[in-house]
């Protein structure tokens, strides 16, 4: 099947590479000439485990190409996926300008019947706007479908190639047939492809991310209370997570969520509620708790040093918002670093892959270490911020040998408290006595 994917950001590039991997001929489009040139030269602009190999393999086999021409990509395509960004505006609503511009360009480029699929995260009702643009300008038949993505950064290829489910909103059997054929190779059972109406598909994306964000903020509130009453949140998690009605996923206490999805999707769903005269009160609390949680680790450091924080060397282990990505959007490390440097501390950061993206956000306000040993060598306090495998695998004795510092703040509950204390560390975790 010939496929076009408009947008080579995180979603578009992963989708294009995975569709090509299943035997389709995929053309990815981007208006950034330099980005397209880099992709043609085998340079992958984002970090995602396995993506570079998948892209290069499919390019080598002629199944995946890159262009700046929407007309070239769309001509003769059975399906065209819109996968451009929908960044939040000042009021929290999603900026749909790129999606609607792309819809207009697709309308002009159609050469035959095509299913136009919105894969970008868009508010409820956006596909109706896309349909209206196509209806006004397209000279060939089309259908519009909503196909929200559910990719976790750091595990995107597995999520796409072996999905729990594929959500598709469409109004016609013809579009349903095209997308069923396209996605069938990715699922073990046909029932994993969930067809529904378009507005329900649009809502499903926001509802899923809002639910996961809610679980995170709820558990962080429980952790904060555990510290005050002397309970251990890791034991509480075990106690409630083994309830089949609840489960273990997204119940790890920590320093808040970040990234490109949860923060903006929570805001966007709240805005949709306001626009329809309905206050999303739970989500308002979720957002408030998360904003406060990002500052918890910095407050623990401030309390430890009091007025003596100026000039102290603070090691931040991990900078990206989560492991296996270089994404710094809404990362808790940004709040921690800015708070501590504002108080006069010297911050030394280390991340396995996110130094460049961190530098874009923090500039030279912090020092960037080449490895974790360098970061902790002369530290007065050590903060685990992102639970990279490399970092959570540091043995307490190994850490003790690398530094004279004996003050550790574990923002992800990644270390063993008994082991840390046996190695001589004053160990402070999240929601643990």
N, C-alpha and C positions, 0 to 999 in steps of 0.2 A: 504494500500500500504506500502511496506517496503522501508524505506528511509535511506540513510546514509548522514551525514553531517560531512565533514572533517574540523575541526577547531572549537574550542569552545570560540572564542573571542566574541565580541559584536554581530556581524552579525550571526555567526554560532549558538550561544546559543539561540538567539531570534528566528532564523529560525527553529531550531530543536524543541524548546518548542511549537512554534505555529503550526508547521506541526503535532506534536503529539496531540495537542489540538483538531485538526480537525479529529482525529480518526486514523491517520497513526501510524505505528510502526517505531520509529526513533532511530537510533544509532548515537550518536555524538562521534567523534574521536578527540583525542588530543595526541601529543607526550609527553606532560608534565605529568609525572606519578603522581606527587603530586596534580596537578590541577584536574586530573580525580578522584583521591581519595577524594578530597574535594567535588567535584560535587556529587559523589556517597553518600557522607555523608550529602548532603543537603546544602552545603556551596556555595553560589553564589559569584563568584569572581568579579563581576561588580555591580554597582548600576544602576538599571533601575526600575522605579516604576512598581510593579506588577509582575516582572519577577520571583522573588523568589517563589511566590505562584504558578505561572503557572508551573514552573519546578517541584516543589515538588508534585503538584497534578498529573502531568502526569507520574512522576516516580512511585508514589504510585499506579497508575492504570496500570503499566507495559507497557505503551506506549513509554517511553523515557528511554534510557539507555546510559551509557558512557563507553568508552573503549579506550585503547591505540593501539588496533589492527585494522589497516585498512582492512586487509583481512577478519576479522570477520564481520566488518560492511558492507563491500561491497558485500560479498557473497549473492546472491539472491536478491539484491536490485533492484527495478525498476528504481530508480533515485539516483544519488550520487551528492551531492552539494559540490563544492570546496569553502570554506569560510575562507581561511587563509589570513594573512596580506600581503599587498603590500606596504611596507613603502617606502617613498621617498629616493632616493640616493642623493649624494652630488650635482649632476647636475640637480636635480628635477625630473628625470625619476623614474618610479615605479620599485621597486625591485621584479622581477617575480620569483625568485629562489624557493620560497616555493610553488607557484602555479605549477611550472613545476615538482618539486619533487613529489608533490601529484599526479599529472597526471601519472607519471611513476609508483607510488605505486598502483594506481587504475588499471592501465593496467594489472599488475600482479595479481590483486585480482579478476578480473571479472570472474563470473561463468556462466553468461548468458547475453542475450541482456540487456543493461543498457543505460539510458540517463545520460551522464556526464554533469553536469550543472555548469558553472562558475558563482558563486555569488560574488566572490571577485571583487573589483573595479580594472579593468585591462585595459591597453591601447588597442587601436584599433589594431586588428591583433593577440591578445594573444590567442583567442580561436582556431585560425588556428594552432598555435604552440601546443596547447593541443591536437588537433586532430592528428597532425603529430606524437606525442609521442604515443598516443593510437594506431594509425594505424600500427606503427612499432612493438609494443610489445604486444598488446592485442590478446588473442586467441579466443575471443568471440565477437559477434556483439555489436556495440555501436553507439550512436549518440552524438554529442556535441551540447550544447545549451548555450546561454548567457542569464542570468537572473539577471541583476543588481538590487541592493537593493536601496531603497529610504527611509531609516529609519531616523527619527529625534531622537537624543538622548533625553530622557525624555518623549517621546511619541511613542516609538518603537513598543509597543504591538498594540496600536491602528492603527499605520501605516501598520503593517503586517496583522492584523486581519480584518481591514476595509480599504483596500488601495484605493487611487484615481484610480490607474491603476496598472497593472502588465505588465512589459515589458519583452518579451521573443523573443530572436533571435534564429532561428533554420532553418535548411535547409530541413527537412524531415517531412512528415505528421505523421510518427510513433512517433517521438519525440514530435511533436505538440500535439498528442492525449494524451500521458502520462502526459504532463505538464498541458494541459487543464483540465484533470480530477483532478489533484492534486490541482490546484488553484481555481477551480470553487466554492468550499465552501466559499471562502473568499470574493467573489464579489457579488454585487446585480444583475449585468447584465453581461452576457457573453462578451459583447463588451468592458468591462473594461480590458479584457486580450488582450493586444496588441501584435500580432505576427508580426515579421518583419525579415529581414535578420540579420545575426549575427553581421556584422560590424556596422550596424545602431544601434543595441541594445547597443553595446559597446560605441558608440559615445553618445548615449542618456544620459547615466549616467553622463559623464563629462559635456555635454552641460547643463544639468539641474543644477548641482552644480555651474557651472561657471555663469549661469544666475542669480542664487540667490545671489552669492557673488557679482556680478556686481551691483545688486539692493542695497545691503548693502553699498558698497563703494560709489556708486553714492549719496545715501542719506546722508552719512557722509560728503561728500564734500559740499552738499547743506547746511547741518547744520553748517559747519565751515564758509561758506559765510554768512549765516543768522546772525551769531554772529557779523560779521563785519558791516553788513548793518542795524542791528536792527530789523530783521524779526524773527518770531517764527517758527521753523521747524515743531513743532507739528501741527500748523495751515496749513503750506504748505503741510504736509502729508495729512491732511484732504482734502485739496483742490485738490490734484492730485489723491489721492487714491480712491476717489469716482468716478473718471473717469473709466468707465467699461473697457476701454482698458488697464488700468494700474492696478487697484486693490490695496488693502491695505497691502498685505503680503510682508514681508521683506523690509519694508520702515521705520523701527524704527531707528532713529539716535542713535548712541552710541559710544562705544570705540573699535569697530572693531570686526571681527569674529575670531573664533579660532576653536578648536576641531580637530577631526581626518580626516574630509572629505574635507571641503572647501579649506584649505590651500594646502593640497597635491594634490587635484584634479585640482586646478587652475594651479599649477606648472606642473603637468603631462600633461595637455592639451597644455600648452605653449611649453613643450618639444616635444610633438608630432608634433606641428606646425613647430618647428625648424628642426626636423628630416625630415620633408617633404618640407622644403624650404619655409615655410609660417610663417610670424611673426604674432602672436596673440597680436596685439597692444592694444586692449581694455583690455585684461586680464593682460597685463603688467602694465597698469595704475591701474587696480583694486587691484593688489597685492601691488603696491607701496603705494596707498592711505591707504590700510589696515594696512600696516606696520607702517606708520606714525600715524594712528589713535590710535593705542595702546598706544602711548606715550602722547596723548593729556591731559589726566587727570593728569599725573605726571607733565606735563609742567604747568598746571594751579596751581598746588600746589607750584611748584618752583617760579612762578611769585608772588604768594600770600605772600611767606615768604622771598623771595630774598636770601640774604646771611645768613639769620637766620634759615635755615632749619635744620642744624645739631642739633641733640638732640630733635627735635620736635617729638611728638608721633602722628602717623598717623594711623587711624583705617581704614582697608579695610573690607567692608561688602560684602562678597561673594568672592570666590576664583576660583571656577570652571568656565569653559569658558561659560557656560550657566546654567540656573536652571535645577533641576531634573536630575543631573548627577554628578559624582565625577571626570569627565574627566578634566585633567589639560593640555592636549596637546594644545599648541599654545594659551593658555589662556592669555587675556590681563592683568590679575592680575600678571602674571610672569614679564612682562615688567615693570609694575607700581612698584611692590615691589622691583625689582632689581635696578631700577632707583633711587628710594627714599632712599633705604639703602646705595647705593653708595654715595649719597649726605649727609650721616650721620644721616638720620632720623631713628627713632625707629618705626618699622611697626608692628602693631598688627592686625592679620587677623582672621576673623571668617567666616566659611562656614558650613551649616547644615550637609553636608556629605563628603566634599572633604579634610578634614584635613590630612588624611594619604597620599593621592595622592599629595597634595600640599607639604607635608614634603619631599617626594621623590625628588621634583624639587627644593625646596627652602631650605631644611634642617633647621638648627637653625638660619638662617639669619633673620627670623621674629619670633614673638611670636604668639602662637595660642590660641585664647580665647575660652572659653567653650560656650559662648553665645554672642549675639550682645551687650547686656548691659555691659558685661565685656570689650568688645573691645572698646567701646566708652567712658567708665567711665572717664578716665584721658586724653582723646585725645585732641590734638590741632587742628586737622582737621579730618573730617569724609568723607570717599569716598564710595559711593555705586558703587560696581563694577559688581556684578551679581544680577539680579533682581529676586531672590527667592521670592516666595509668602510671606514667613515669613518676609522678609526684606522690600518689597515694601508695606507691610501692616502696617508698623510702623507709628503710628500717630505722627504728629509734636509735639504735647504736650507730648506724651509718650517719644519721643526722648529727648526733652528739660528737662524732669524730670530725665533722666538717666545720664546726663552729663552737665558740665558747658561749654563745647565747643559749639560755635555758628557758626562754619564754616563748611558748607557742600558742597561737590562736587558730584553731581548726574550724574554718567556716563551712566545711562540708562533712564533718564527722567521719573523716576518712582514715584517721589514725586510731590505733588501739590505745585507749587511755591507760591501761595498766602498763603496757610496754613503754609508753612515753614517760610515765612517772618513774618506772624502774630505771630508765636511762637518765633520770635526774631533771626532767623537764617540769616546769610549772605549765600544766596543760589545760587550756580553756577551749571547750567545744560549744556546740549549739544545743541547748536543751538537755545538757547532761550535768549532773551534780559534780 
